[in-house]
Each structure stands twice: as structure tokens, then as C-alpha cells.
Amino acid sequence: MSEGGVMIMKDKINAFAIGERLKRLRGDRTLKEVSERVGISESALSMYENGARIPRDEIKIKLANYYKKTIQSIFFT
């Protein structure tokens, strides 16, 4: 596998791990509730939780503040 292929695979694994953490943090709350409180669309939150996208830095901050967690603990562990 080329170095570029390794990077793409690593990014997908990281996106999946981030999504799993976000789902766990959301718990019993609905996508609608969290997305409204954070100021993003339900579809964006769903994509983050499913590993389809990684949020921009400003959204990472909003999510970390909402969940009262560090950015590091959600997005970089």
C-alpha cells in the first residue's frame, strides 16, 4: 500500500473512532437536540458520528464545550 493509501486508511480509522466517541457522548439525546444546541445541522452531526466527515476546528470547539470535554479527549485520543 502506498504512503498516500496508508494516510487515507488512517484518516478513515480516526474518523470512525471520533464518530464512536461522539455517539457515546450524545447518549440518549437526539440528533436534533444536540445539533440545535451546538448550532449545526442534524445531517452534519450524523456525518460526524458515522465517520463520514471530521468537523472543522470551530465545530470541534462547540462540540467539546457542549459535552464539557476537551478537544483532545474527543478528537485526538
Protein Blocks (a to p, Z undefined) as FASTA:
>chain_A
ZZklmmmmmmmmmmmmmmmmmmmmnmmacfklmmmmnopafklmmmmmnopaccdfklmm
mmmmmnopafklmmmZZ
